[in-house]
């Protein structure tokens, strides 16, 4: 009788102390869905990763009014502002595109209405910040495409 009680106690303890591998391997990444305002622009050399200072800056007053709004239906709504000579911010762009985000590869793909596609790497995604990376062109003249990042803050 004691052996049976001991066995049942050990079996019960085992059932409550074990967890599945799914629980330990799951990482809850913050959602990319939300309204994001640019706060900083950085350019990094494709050759050595150093900051290209003349291509890097904090977002200006009008830039900070701009935003991308990524919704759960796969729509990227973008509004860009620019400053005019009078110091007023004016809407320069107000459009919506389709997007997909693959959390495993950290790739955000934007499909424009003209058929072109841009692919961004998500370098950072938290509850409050999103950093998108894009390789556009060689801005420092070393023959290697440079990395351009935009740091966004969630509204």
C-alpha angles and dihedrals in degrees: 000000000000091000091052092050091046091050092049091048092051092046092050091048090050092052093054099040099051124083130190122257088243091068094053097043098045115106115189105217116197115256119265088211111107147075113296128192121197115245105167141015121207133182122199128192112253088213103055108356094246119148115263096218099194089057096045127082147137115268114268126235094269093042090057090057089055119089149172116223112201112194131195092249091067098260123139109202112191130188118181126190130197131191121244129206090272091059094249123133114235129188109257099173135015112172145131128226136176119256140181128199125201107196093192095058094028090231123146113193120196119196113203125209091248090061096257119130131206122198119204127189114225102227095174133014122174133148089272107025139051123185117194122193127202132174107216113154145326104280098167097051098240094122095251125102111251129226119246120194133187119200113209130192120214116242 
